[in-house]
Amino acid sequence: ALQYLTFTRPAITYVVQQFCLFMHSPYESHFSALKRILRYLKGTLDHVLQLYRSSPSSLTGYSDADWVCCPDTRRSTSGFCVFWGDNLVSWSSKRQPTTSRSSAEAEYRAVANAVADTCWLRQLLSKLHSPIQKATIVYCDNINAVYMTSNPVQHQRTKHIEIDIHFVRDKVALGHVRVLHVPSAQQYADIFTKGLPLYLFQEF
């Protein structure tokens, strides 16, 4: 039920994703966390996803990864969100399927997921006769990951993520996507990858 609720309550996407990891063998601490989620929902019934009437002409994505955040598997969590104009239209919080050997690799995989989602949205909008003319901007707070999107030289340390690298670079070369750096304080995708301090959670 909480997974369905994340369709309209993106702020709980990360905690629900974390809770679902223990759904088949929960402990008392997990039930306490579940009660906390339910208390938060009860106290924020007026917090809903709002879509504003506008004529948006751009897609903007934010991607982030929390490197080796899982103490058991050492896998990273990827998160992204996509805005169509000022409206949030797509978001995700997901455990990466493999262990990343560097924070740049984890961040780059998150960028690739965000780029794939924005490409799908561009195609959908084109079929709905509202094509996006500008390049989609995808923001990432890892400078190394941003650098890899436009650097044509293959490095030894990046060959194990070669498919993601070629996919993103092709979109950048075609002019469909631009990957830019964003300071962590303005990285909205943080809310999908980690627990945040109260002031930052409320601001996002």
Backbone as ProteinMPNN parsed JSONL, in Angstrom:
{"seq_chain_A": "ALQYLTFTRPAITYVVQQFCLFMHSPYESHFSALKRILRYLKGTLDHVLQLYRSSPSSLTGYSDADWVCCPDTRRSTSGFCVFWGDNLVSWSSKRQPTTSRSSAEAEYRAVANAVADTCWLRQLLSKLHSPIQKATIVYCDNINAVYMTSNPVQHQRTKHIEIDIHFVRDKVALGHVRVLHVPSAQQYADIFTKGLPLYLFQEF", "coords_chain_A": {"N_chain_A": [[0.828, -1.202, 0.0], [1.961, 1.241, 0.76], [3.827, 1.527, -1.257], [2.202, 2.094, -3.47], [1.295, 4.535, -2.586], [3.495, 6.157, -2.891], [3.273, 7.085, -5.457], [1.995, 9.488, -5.428], [3.129, 10.76, -3.311], [6.042, 11.686, -3.265], [7.999, 12.293, -1.351], [8.231, 10.248, 0.497], [9.396, 8.184, -0.816], [12.073, 7.178, -0.603], [12.252, 6.156, 2.085], [10.264, 4.22, 2.035], [11.254, 2.529, 0.072], [13.54, 1.602, 1.416], [12.326, 0.317, 3.593], [10.949, -1.742, 2.309], [12.953, -3.527, 1.685], [13.131, -5.214, 3.81], [10.784, -6.506, 3.961], [10.021, -9.208, 3.866], [11.183, -10.39, 6.039], [10.812, -8.941, 8.613], [11.937, -7.117, 11.534], [11.442, -6.06, 14.956], [12.348, -3.436, 15.033], [11.882, -2.619, 12.453], [9.108, -2.546, 12.311], [8.695, -0.467, 14.06], [9.8, 1.588, 12.545], [7.985, 1.557, 10.451], [5.649, 2.398, 11.758], [6.435, 4.974, 12.317], [6.556, 6.074, 9.741], [3.824, 5.965, 9.104], [2.808, 7.701, 11.044], [3.968, 10.074, 10.178], [2.665, 10.368, 7.709], [0.015, 10.662, 8.574], [0.193, 13.094, 9.88], [0.683, 14.803, 7.812], [-1.363, 15.094, 5.925], [-2.234, 17.057, 4.227], [-0.178, 17.464, 2.513], [0.433, 17.115, -0.687], [1.133, 15.97, -4.028], [1.454, 18.517, -6.303], [0.32, 19.778, -9.371], [0.846, 22.299, -11.641], [-0.893, 24.487, -13.806], [0.548, 25.265, -16.814], [2.738, 26.208, -19.522], [4.986, 24.302, -20.114], [8.305, 24.062, -21.386], [10.555, 22.618, -21.161], [12.587, 19.89, -19.953], [13.93, 18.913, -16.901], [16.327, 17.243, -15.039], [17.385, 15.7, -11.958], [19.947, 13.898, -10.503], [21.229, 11.449, -8.236], [23.371, 9.552, -6.057], [23.862, 7.379, -3.32], [26.712, 6.331, -2.205], [27.768, 2.99, -1.638], [25.937, 2.553, 0.518], [24.546, 0.539, 1.807], [25.063, -1.462, 4.565], [25.245, -4.229, 4.544], [25.336, -5.353, 1.869], [26.876, -3.521, 0.536], [25.974, -2.087, -1.635], [24.926, 0.638, -3.698], [22.485, 3.285, -3.52], [20.412, 4.572, -5.971], [18.948, 7.599, -7.095], [16.561, 9.71, -8.676], [14.929, 12.611, -10.038], [12.543, 14.182, -12.159], [11.632, 17.162, -13.696], [9.026, 18.695, -15.465], [8.933, 21.586, -16.857], [7.915, 23.447, -14.157], [6.809, 21.377, -12.805], [6.893, 18.384, -10.997], [7.317, 15.302, -12.454], [8.321, 12.728, -12.638], [10.045, 10.252, -10.72], [12.419, 8.352, -8.77], [13.663, 5.858, -6.537], [16.076, 3.582, -5.957], [17.766, 0.528, -5.309], [21.014, -0.129, -6.481], [21.908, -2.647, -8.9], [24.439, -3.826, -8.829], [27.61, -3.746, -7.072], [29.26, -0.713, -6.752], [32.492, 0.456, -7.633], [33.516, 2.919, -7.103], [32.674, 6.256, -6.006], [32.143, 7.894, -8.151], [31.416, 6.073, -10.128], [29.022, 5.039, -9.054], [27.484, 7.396, -9.016], [27.448, 7.94, -11.735], [25.981, 5.826, -12.775], [23.523, 6.501, -11.682], [23.069, 8.888, -13.077], [22.812, 7.819, -15.661], [20.42, 6.385, -15.375], [18.637, 8.501, -14.925], [18.908, 9.902, -17.345], [17.943, 7.969, -19.137], [15.268, 7.904, -18.349], [14.456, 10.541, -18.916], [14.761, 10.506, -21.671], [12.765, 8.731, -22.422], [10.536, 10.215, -21.595], [10.785, 12.421, -23.309], [10.259, 11.187, -25.775], [7.621, 10.352, -25.318], [6.297, 12.837, -24.965], [6.716, 13.875, -27.481], [5.135, 12.169, -29.041], [2.716, 12.966, -28.067], [2.379, 15.317, -29.308], [3.73, 17.479, -28.216], [6.527, 18.28, -28.445], [9.82, 18.46, -26.99], [12.011, 21.018, -27.483], [14.423, 22.04, -26.568], [17.626, 20.994, -25.198], [17.665, 18.463, -22.714], [18.365, 19.128, -19.36], [20.396, 17.571, -17.034], [21.151, 17.396, -13.73], [23.925, 16.805, -11.616], [25.716, 16.096, -8.631], [28.336, 15.28, -8.556], [31.454, 15.891, -9.655], [33.283, 14.328, -11.122], [31.63, 12.418, -12.353], [30.117, 14.106, -13.98], [32.15, 15.013, -15.678], [32.832, 12.655, -17.024], [30.719, 12.36, -18.784], [31.182, 13.847, -21.038], [33.772, 13.463, -21.81], [35.666, 12.044, -24.286], [37.591, 10.083, -24.042], [38.329, 6.809, -23.128], [38.801, 5.567, -19.928], [40.788, 3.394, -17.879], [39.634, 2.934, -15.4], [36.961, 3.207, -15.848], [35.955, 1.356, -17.606], [34.36, -0.785, -16.882], [31.842, 0.221, -16.659], [31.028, 0.711, -19.174], [28.803, 0.504, -20.956], [26.787, 2.178, -19.863], [28.231, 4.555, -20.014], [28.623, 4.965, -22.805], [25.955, 5.161, -23.611], [24.991, 7.517, -22.308], [26.853, 9.402, -23.252], [26.331, 9.338, -25.998], [23.773, 10.504, -26.092], [24.421, 13.032, -25.122], [26.185, 13.883, -27.143], [24.415, 14.008, -29.291], [22.993, 16.2, -28.602], [20.696, 16.046, -27.134], [20.765, 15.889, -24.412], [22.205, 17.54, -21.609], [24.633, 17.34, -19.137], [25.114, 18.703, -16.058], [26.895, 20.233, -13.309], [25.705, 20.471, -9.946], [25.415, 22.133, -6.829], [25.477, 20.364, -3.691], [23.619, 21.319, -1.858], [21.522, 22.1, -3.396], [20.608, 19.851, -4.546], [18.052, 18.159, -5.422], [17.504, 15.469, -5.736], [18.634, 14.199, -3.606], [16.778, 13.563, -1.667], [15.794, 11.163, -2.426], [17.738, 9.303, -1.982], [18.873, 9.148, 0.536], [18.588, 9.488, 4.135], [17.709, 12.654, 5.28], [18.787, 15.669, 7.006], [16.432, 17.402, 9.118], [15.842, 20.132, 8.412], [16.704, 20.276, 5.752], [15.195, 18.279, 4.521], [12.602, 19.366, 4.866], [12.881, 21.684, 3.35], [13.355, 20.709, 0.737]], "CA_chain_A": [[0.0, 0.0, 0.0], [2.847, 2.402, 0.79], [4.437, 1.68, -2.582], [1.228, 2.812, -4.293], [1.203, 5.905, -2.095], [4.624, 6.943, -3.406], [2.911, 7.673, -6.75], [1.587, 10.88, -5.204], [3.875, 11.295, -2.172], [7.444, 11.369, -3.547], [8.875, 12.505, -0.196], [8.418, 9.008, 1.267], [9.901, 7.155, -1.72], [13.292, 6.554, -0.091], [12.011, 5.349, 3.285], [9.472, 3.056, 1.644], [12.185, 1.62, -0.612], [14.368, 0.968, 2.445], [11.501, -0.59, 4.384], [10.591, -2.91, 1.492], [14.064, -4.482, 1.676], [12.956, -6.127, 4.939], [9.365, -6.849, 4.007], [9.794, -10.645, 4.057], [11.682, -10.822, 7.352], [10.946, -7.721, 9.421], [12.177, -7.179, 12.971], [10.689, -5.07, 15.721], [12.805, -2.093, 14.648], [11.256, -2.271, 11.183], [7.728, -2.161, 12.611], [8.768, 0.882, 14.634], [9.996, 2.509, 11.416], [6.715, 1.612, 9.716], [4.74, 3.257, 12.529], [6.895, 6.356, 12.151], [6.104, 6.498, 8.411], [2.381, 6.182, 9.172], [2.587, 8.931, 11.817], [4.315, 11.197, 9.294], [1.593, 10.513, 6.728], [-1.172, 11.179, 9.259], [0.411, 14.495, 10.212], [0.908, 15.615, 6.603], [-2.409, 14.74, 4.965], [-2.417, 18.138, 3.251], [0.979, 17.505, 1.618], [0.165, 16.283, -1.863], [1.83, 16.384, -5.238], [0.667, 19.535, -7.004], [0.678, 20.078, -10.747], [0.381, 23.64, -11.951], [-1.17, 24.741, -15.211], [1.584, 26.087, -17.421], [3.131, 25.718, -20.836], [6.399, 23.977, -19.925], [9.032, 23.811, -22.622], [11.836, 21.977, -20.868], [12.699, 18.811, -18.974], [15.115, 19.07, -16.066], [16.488, 16.104, -14.144], [18.373, 15.723, -10.878], [20.296, 12.516, -10.178], [22.135, 11.326, -7.101], [23.591, 8.192, -5.557], [24.491, 7.269, -2.007], [27.686, 5.269, -2.487], [27.903, 1.849, -0.713], [25.185, 2.899, 1.722], [24.028, -0.645, 2.491], [26.152, -2.092, 5.328], [25.292, -5.672, 4.29], [25.733, -5.686, 0.494], [27.708, -2.435, 0.02], [25.434, -1.541, -2.872], [24.522, 2.042, -3.619], [21.102, 3.617, -3.854], [20.276, 5.622, -6.99], [17.699, 8.349, -7.07], [16.462, 10.832, -9.599], [13.618, 13.233, -10.224], [12.472, 14.926, -13.416], [10.631, 18.219, -13.727], [8.559, 19.207, -16.754], [8.714, 22.954, -16.403], [8.002, 23.49, -12.692], [6.041, 20.256, -12.257], [7.573, 17.105, -10.82], [6.537, 14.311, -13.195], [8.885, 11.386, -12.542], [11.05, 10.12, -9.672], [12.759, 6.963, -8.471], [14.663, 5.52, -5.535], [16.266, 2.167, -6.246], [19.072, -0.064, -5.011], [21.733, -0.507, -7.697], [22.005, -4.111, -8.956], [25.812, -4.278, -8.58], [28.395, -2.901, -6.182], [30.097, 0.246, -7.474], [33.851, 0.509, -7.098], [33.856, 4.297, -6.753], [31.496, 7.117, -5.922], [31.877, 8.38, -9.51], [30.664, 5.019, -10.832], [27.658, 5.018, -8.518], [26.81, 8.603, -9.484], [27.247, 7.855, -13.182], [24.848, 4.921, -12.993], [22.317, 7.292, -11.383], [22.887, 9.794, -14.221], [22.312, 7.017, -16.779], [19.003, 6.111, -15.114], [17.895, 9.746, -15.136], [18.915, 10.184, -18.787], [17.023, 7.018, -19.774], [13.906, 8.326, -18.047], [14.155, 11.767, -19.66], [14.618, 10.134, -23.09], [11.42, 8.155, -22.561], [9.584, 11.32, -21.486], [10.87, 13.202, -24.544], [9.536, 10.443, -26.81], [6.2, 10.406, -24.99], [5.804, 14.185, -25.259], [6.71, 14.025, -28.94], [3.946, 11.461, -29.541], [1.554, 13.744, -27.638], [2.458, 16.558, -30.078], [4.333, 18.549, -27.408], [7.953, 17.924, -28.406], [10.765, 19.315, -26.284], [12.987, 21.509, -28.46], [15.716, 22.27, -25.912], [18.287, 19.837, -24.592], [17.303, 18.194, -21.325], [19.456, 19.335, -18.413], [20.438, 16.632, -15.912], [22.097, 17.896, -12.744], [24.592, 15.799, -10.78], [26.608, 16.807, -7.715], [29.657, 14.653, -8.581], [32.162, 16.489, -10.791], [33.872, 13.263, -11.943], [30.569, 11.843, -13.18], [29.808, 15.109, -15.004], [33.266, 15.017, -16.62], [32.782, 11.436, -17.843], [29.658, 12.415, -19.794], [31.631, 14.515, -22.257], [35.149, 13.095, -22.112], [35.635, 10.925, -25.231], [38.662, 9.116, -23.793], [37.983, 5.739, -22.186], [39.799, 5.341, -18.887], [40.788, 2.038, -17.337], [38.759, 2.829, -14.231], [35.552, 3.335, -16.208], [35.545, 0.432, -18.658], [33.344, -1.705, -16.382], [30.52, 0.838, -16.816], [31.126, 1.202, -20.542], [27.488, 0.617, -21.607], [26.175, 3.414, -19.373], [29.004, 5.693, -20.508], [28.309, 5.196, -24.214], [24.556, 5.587, -23.713], [24.87, 8.924, -21.927], [27.657, 10.224, -24.163], [25.618, 9.445, -27.276], [22.706, 11.496, -25.927], [25.069, 14.339, -25.002], [26.705, 14.225, -28.468], [23.283, 14.346, -30.151], [22.403, 17.46, -28.15], [19.433, 15.808, -26.437], [20.973, 15.972, -22.961], [23.403, 18.173, -21.052], [24.823, 16.975, -17.737], [25.779, 19.81, -15.393], [27.121, 20.087, -11.873], [24.845, 21.241, -9.054], [25.86, 21.988, -5.433], [24.686, 19.399, -2.918], [22.523, 22.003, -1.17], [20.421, 22.265, -4.354], [20.435, 18.553, -5.196], [16.747, 17.67, -4.99], [17.468, 14.0, -5.753], [19.113, 13.682, -2.316], [15.647, 13.074, -0.874], [15.501, 9.806, -2.888], [18.877, 8.409, -1.786], [19.373, 9.07, 1.914], [17.864, 10.235, 5.151], [18.235, 14.015, 5.315], [18.468, 16.478, 8.19], [15.061, 17.91, 9.085], [15.699, 21.403, 7.694], [16.879, 20.033, 4.322], [14.009, 17.518, 4.086], [11.476, 20.291, 4.768], [13.125, 22.61, 2.231], [13.14, 19.985, -0.534]], "C_chain_A": [[0.863, 1.253, 0.0], [3.525, 2.619, -0.558], [3.496, 2.41, -3.535], [1.146, 4.277, -3.878], [2.349, 6.771, -2.605], [4.338, 7.538, -4.787], [2.498, 9.132, -6.61], [2.317, 11.528, -4.027], [5.366, 10.985, -2.354], [8.375, 11.505, -2.347], [9.122, 11.229, 0.601], [9.015, 7.89, 0.415], [11.113, 6.429, -1.146], [13.012, 5.665, 1.116], [11.185, 4.105, 2.965], [10.358, 2.039, 0.936], [13.057, 0.886, 0.403], [13.562, -0.042, 3.261], [11.189, -1.868, 3.617], [11.714, -3.943, 1.412], [13.897, -5.54, 2.757], [11.524, -6.645, 5.046], [9.124, -8.326, 4.325], [10.331, -11.167, 5.383], [11.897, -9.606, 8.245], [11.227, -8.027, 10.898], [11.364, -6.085, 13.657], [11.071, -3.653, 15.316], [12.155, -1.645, 13.339], [9.784, -1.889, 11.385], [7.682, -0.777, 13.252], [8.949, 1.919, 13.537], [8.711, 2.663, 10.613], [5.718, 2.524, 10.436], [5.129, 4.725, 12.392], [6.464, 6.907, 10.79], [4.616, 6.828, 8.451], [2.042, 7.443, 9.969], [2.9, 10.163, 10.972], [3.188, 11.439, 8.289], [0.341, 11.108, 7.358], [-1.03, 12.666, 9.561], [0.59, 15.395, 9.004], [-0.118, 15.271, 5.525], [-2.606, 15.815, 3.898], [-1.209, 18.297, 2.322], [0.73, 16.551, 0.455], [0.991, 16.804, -3.035], [0.942, 17.349, -6.009], [1.216, 19.741, -8.407], [0.041, 21.406, -11.115], [0.164, 23.802, -13.454], [-0.116, 25.701, -15.763], [1.842, 25.563, -18.828], [4.624, 25.4, -20.782], [7.077, 23.629, -21.245], [10.351, 23.102, -22.375], [11.665, 20.837, -19.875], [14.004, 19.021, -18.212], [15.175, 17.907, -15.09], [17.539, 16.364, -13.082], [18.675, 14.271, -10.53], [21.309, 12.495, -9.044], [22.285, 9.859, -6.744], [24.245, 8.273, -4.194], [25.415, 6.065, -2.074], [27.813, 4.284, -1.322], [27.165, 2.081, 0.603], [24.684, 1.681, 2.486], [25.158, -1.335, 3.247], [26.288, -3.59, 5.064], [25.835, -6.013, 2.907], [26.713, -4.681, -0.103], [27.252, -1.95, -1.354], [24.947, -0.117, -2.637], [23.042, 2.188, -3.947], [21.104, 4.77, -4.851], [18.941, 6.326, -6.809], [17.726, 9.428, -8.126], [15.055, 11.393, -9.566], [13.678, 14.084, -11.478], [11.325, 15.924, -13.34], [10.302, 18.567, -15.175], [8.112, 20.634, -16.478], [8.924, 22.998, -14.896], [7.315, 22.305, -12.022], [6.885, 18.988, -12.174], [6.735, 16.014, -11.472], [7.084, 12.889, -13.088], [9.951, 11.363, -11.459], [11.281, 8.647, -9.376], [13.775, 6.902, -7.342], [14.854, 4.015, -5.611], [17.673, 1.72, -5.875], [19.738, -0.481, -6.308], [21.981, -2.014, -7.711], [23.405, -4.659, -8.68], [26.507, -3.3, -7.648], [29.298, -2.002, -7.011], [31.458, 0.349, -6.813], [34.314, 1.926, -6.763], [32.574, 5.104, -6.67], [31.138, 7.657, -7.3], [31.079, 7.353, -10.305], [29.217, 4.974, -10.366], [26.858, 6.218, -9.023], [26.514, 8.517, -10.981], [26.102, 6.917, -13.525], [23.529, 5.652, -12.71], [22.025, 8.263, -12.526], [22.294, 9.028, -15.397], [20.831, 6.688, -16.603], [18.149, 7.353, -15.366], [17.809, 10.087, -16.626], [17.953, 9.254, -19.518], [15.573, 7.449, -19.55], [13.524, 9.585, -18.827], [14.004, 11.477, -21.157], [13.228, 9.553, -23.341], [10.361, 9.26, -22.508], [9.604, 12.2, -22.739], [10.1, 12.518, -25.677], [8.03, 10.503, -26.58], [5.608, 11.775, -25.346], [5.765, 14.447, -26.763], [5.488, 13.354, -29.55], [2.657, 12.185, -29.157], [1.542, 15.137, -28.284], [2.887, 17.753, -29.217], [5.836, 18.296, -27.293], [8.784, 18.952, -27.641], [11.853, 19.724, -27.272], [14.379, 21.667, -27.838], [16.318, 20.956, -25.427], [17.818, 19.689, -23.151], [18.527, 18.393, -20.443], [19.325, 18.304, -17.298], [21.533, 17.106, -14.969], [22.632, 16.752, -11.885], [25.568, 16.541, -9.88], [27.999, 16.182, -7.626], [30.388, 15.131, -9.838], [32.774, 15.426, -11.695], [32.834, 12.636, -12.865], [30.18, 12.807, -14.295], [30.888, 15.096, -16.082], [33.207, 13.805, -17.554], [31.731, 11.504, -18.939], [30.122, 13.044, -21.095], [33.057, 14.18, -22.651], [35.165, 11.892, -23.051], [36.669, 9.851, -24.972], [38.187, 8.086, -22.776], [39.124, 5.561, -21.193], [39.667, 3.929, -18.357], [39.784, 1.882, -16.207], [37.276, 2.913, -14.577], [35.081, 2.281, -17.193], [34.466, -0.545, -18.196], [31.948, -1.078, -16.369], [30.378, 1.395, -18.232], [29.761, 1.396, -21.203], [26.797, 1.913, -21.177], [26.893, 4.634, -19.932], [28.655, 5.996, -21.954], [26.877, 5.697, -24.383], [24.413, 7.074, -23.417], [25.643, 9.81, -22.889], [26.983, 10.388, -25.521], [24.525, 10.499, -27.197], [23.276, 12.907, -25.798], [25.564, 14.804, -26.373], [25.589, 14.632, -29.426], [22.629, 15.678, -29.766], [21.074, 17.296, -27.451], [19.55, 16.066, -24.935], [22.239, 16.768, -22.68], [23.47, 17.797, -19.58], [25.668, 18.066, -17.095], [25.93, 19.539, -13.905], [26.15, 20.969, -11.102], [25.38, 21.069, -7.627], [24.928, 21.058, -4.658], [23.493, 20.042, -2.222], [21.317, 22.204, -2.077], [20.127, 20.966, -5.098], [19.148, 17.904, -4.694], [16.679, 16.145, -4.935], [18.001, 13.387, -4.464], [17.99, 13.049, -1.508], [15.281, 11.638, -1.26], [16.629, 8.826, -2.598], [19.343, 8.274, -0.347], [18.435, 9.79, 2.867], [18.504, 11.601, 5.304], [17.976, 14.676, 6.661], [17.097, 17.126, 8.013], [14.924, 19.171, 8.237], [15.807, 21.191, 6.181], [15.696, 19.264, 3.75], [12.819, 18.458, 3.89], [11.648, 21.248, 3.594], [12.857, 21.936, 0.892], [11.671, 19.621, -0.71]], "O_chain_A": [[0.54, 2.226, -0.682], [3.772, 3.757, -0.958], [3.936, 3.25, -4.32], [0.952, 5.156, -4.718], [2.196, 7.986, -2.738], [5.081, 8.406, -5.245], [2.629, 9.917, -7.549], [2.142, 12.72, -3.774], [5.898, 10.111, -1.67], [9.441, 10.889, -2.329], [10.122, 11.135, 1.313], [9.128, 6.757, 0.884], [11.179, 5.2, -1.195], [13.487, 4.53, 1.165], [11.393, 3.051, 3.566], [10.237, 0.835, 1.164], [13.288, -0.316, 0.269], [14.054, -1.124, 3.581], [11.165, -2.953, 4.197], [11.46, -5.108, 1.105], [14.447, -6.636, 2.648], [11.11, -7.155, 6.087], [8.137, -8.664, 4.978], [9.976, -12.267, 5.806], [13.031, -9.278, 8.593], [10.808, -9.055, 11.428], [10.687, -5.291, 13.004], [10.216, -2.769, 15.262], [11.906, -0.457, 13.133], [9.276, -1.001, 10.7], [6.749, -0.008, 13.021], [8.344, 2.99, 13.576], [8.384, 3.757, 10.152], [5.029, 3.323, 9.803], [4.271, 5.607, 12.356], [6.055, 8.064, 10.688], [4.187, 7.844, 7.903], [1.109, 8.169, 9.624], [2.193, 11.168, 11.038], [2.802, 12.583, 8.048], [-0.32, 11.955, 6.757], [-2.007, 13.413, 9.506], [0.644, 16.617, 9.144], [0.225, 15.169, 4.347], [-3.084, 15.527, 2.801], [-1.21, 19.16, 1.445], [0.81, 15.332, 0.607], [1.479, 17.934, -3.02], [-0.201, 17.023, -6.329], [2.425, 19.863, -8.603], [-1.158, 21.608, -10.924], [0.949, 23.309, -14.264], [0.08, 26.8, -15.243], [1.23, 24.586, -19.26], [5.437, 26.139, -21.336], [6.487, 22.98, -22.109], [11.178, 22.996, -23.28], [10.733, 20.82, -19.071], [15.05, 19.275, -18.809], [14.201, 17.615, -14.397], [18.466, 17.149, -13.284], [17.754, 13.492, -10.285], [22.136, 13.397, -8.908], [21.44, 9.031, -7.084], [25.083, 9.14, -3.947], [24.965, 4.921, -2.009], [27.949, 4.69, -0.168], [27.711, 1.833, 1.677], [24.423, 1.771, 3.685], [26.13, -1.76, 2.623], [27.343, -4.166, 5.332], [26.707, -6.873, 2.784], [27.32, -4.954, -1.138], [28.06, -1.459, -2.143], [24.606, 0.268, -1.519], [22.437, 1.317, -4.571], [21.716, 5.811, -4.612], [17.943, 5.718, -6.421], [18.776, 9.991, -8.435], [14.113, 10.735, -9.124], [14.723, 14.637, -11.819], [10.202, 15.58, -12.972], [11.198, 18.714, -16.006], [7.034, 20.858, -15.927], [9.992, 22.629, -14.408], [7.25, 22.243, -10.794], [7.507, 18.573, -13.152], [5.579, 15.811, -11.098], [6.377, 11.936, -13.416], [10.684, 12.337, -11.289], [10.445, 7.8, -9.692], [14.633, 7.774, -7.208], [13.919, 3.252, -5.364], [18.646, 2.441, -6.097], [19.107, -1.119, -7.151], [22.237, -2.607, -6.663], [23.549, -5.831, -8.333], [26.053, -2.171, -7.458], [30.024, -2.484, -7.881], [31.568, 0.331, -5.587], [35.393, 2.107, -6.197], [31.531, 4.704, -7.187], [29.961, 7.859, -7.595], [30.177, 7.71, -11.064], [28.297, 4.882, -11.178], [25.698, 6.08, -9.411], [25.462, 8.964, -11.44], [25.338, 7.178, -14.454], [22.538, 5.447, -13.412], [20.868, 8.446, -12.904], [21.381, 9.519, -16.061], [20.071, 6.71, -17.571], [17.069, 7.265, -15.951], [16.759, 10.51, -17.109], [17.23, 9.688, -20.415], [14.75, 7.365, -20.462], [12.409, 9.69, -19.338], [13.209, 12.127, -21.836], [12.595, 9.851, -24.353], [9.403, 9.244, -23.281], [8.557, 12.671, -23.182], [9.384, 13.169, -26.438], [7.257, 10.681, -27.52], [4.543, 11.856, -25.957], [4.887, 15.154, -27.255], [4.871, 13.896, -30.468], [1.633, 12.042, -29.825], [0.794, 16.02, -27.863], [2.467, 18.886, -29.454], [6.361, 18.12, -26.194], [8.489, 20.147, -27.647], [12.538, 18.869, -27.833], [15.39, 21.454, -28.506], [15.625, 19.952, -25.266], [17.602, 20.681, -22.456], [19.605, 17.882, -20.747], [18.263, 18.178, -16.687], [22.698, 17.206, -15.355], [21.891, 15.856, -11.482], [26.186, 17.514, -10.311], [28.765, 16.512, -6.72], [29.982, 14.809, -10.955], [32.788, 15.596, -12.914], [33.124, 12.353, -14.028], [29.939, 12.385, -15.426], [30.576, 15.162, -17.271], [33.501, 13.924, -18.743], [31.834, 10.782, -19.931], [29.525, 12.806, -22.145], [33.507, 14.577, -23.726], [34.72, 10.814, -22.658], [36.637, 8.803, -25.616], [37.705, 8.438, -21.699], [40.282, 5.421, -21.587], [38.587, 3.338, -18.377], [39.156, 0.833, -16.065], [36.424, 2.717, -13.711], [33.915, 2.298, -17.587], [33.731, -1.082, -19.024], [30.968, -1.772, -16.096], [29.707, 2.401, -18.461], [29.577, 2.362, -21.943], [26.285, 2.656, -22.014], [26.258, 5.629, -20.283], [28.415, 7.152, -22.304], [26.621, 6.568, -25.215], [23.789, 7.807, -24.184], [25.146, 10.858, -23.301], [27.057, 11.457, -26.127], [24.361, 11.298, -28.119], [22.69, 13.865, -26.302], [25.394, 15.968, -26.734], [25.787, 15.5, -30.277], [21.812, 16.215, -30.515], [20.384, 18.282, -27.193], [18.572, 16.414, -24.273], [23.219, 16.68, -23.419], [22.48, 17.921, -18.858], [26.792, 18.328, -17.524], [25.204, 18.735, -13.32], [25.812, 22.07, -11.537], [25.762, 19.961, -7.252], [23.733, 20.982, -4.944], [22.468, 19.391, -2.016], [20.211, 22.449, -1.595], [19.481, 20.973, -6.146], [19.143, 17.198, -3.685], [15.888, 15.587, -4.175], [17.842, 12.187, -4.242], [18.22, 12.106, -0.751], [14.552, 10.964, -0.531], [16.513, 7.644, -2.922], [20.128, 7.378, -0.035], [17.6, 10.595, 2.455], [19.723, 11.698, 5.444], [17.053, 14.29, 7.378], [16.659, 17.368, 6.888], [13.998, 19.278, 7.433], [15.097, 21.838, 5.41], [15.24, 19.546, 2.641], [12.112, 18.372, 2.886], [10.676, 21.587, 2.919], [12.213, 22.514, 0.016], [11.302, 19.013, -1.715]]}, "name": "protein", "num_of_chains": 1, "seq": "ALQYLTFTRPAITYVVQQFCLFMHSPYESHFSALKRILRYLKGTLDHVLQLYRSSPSSLTGYSDADWVCCPDTRRSTSGFCVFWGDNLVSWSSKRQPTTSRSSAEAEYRAVANAVADTCWLRQLLSKLHSPIQKATIVYCDNINAVYMTSNPVQHQRTKHIEIDIHFVRDKVALGHVRVLHVPSAQQYADIFTKGLPLYLFQEF"}
